[in-house]
Amino acid sequence: MRYTVHWTGPAGSSSAEPHAVGVRAAERAMTFASMGASDVYVETEDGRVFRAPAQMAALVQYAQSADGERA
């Protein structure tokens, strides 16, 4: 499954970063959130949205199931 990490930097510019593995996307989202980015979230290819940091555990749980189906 494809995951996209979205965030807004301190200067106000928005960015996105694609990932193929949900756990990696969660790690990156937490990194951006801890560095002071705002509006950090991960969007899955099926349209689900998980906000960092509050919903990263739910994303990891979702990814274990979704990514496991591809293995």
LINDAMO-V590028 format. One record per helix or strand. SS is the DSSP state (~ for helix, > for strand). FROM is the first residue (numbers start at 1). LEN is the number of residues. If there is no record, write none. Layout:
# LINDAMO-V590028
ss & from & len
SS & FROM & LEN
SS & FROM & LEN
This chain:
# LINDAMO-V590028
ss & from & len
> & 3 & 6
> & 14 & 6
~ & 22 & 13
> & 38 & 7
> & 49 & 3
~ & 56 & 15
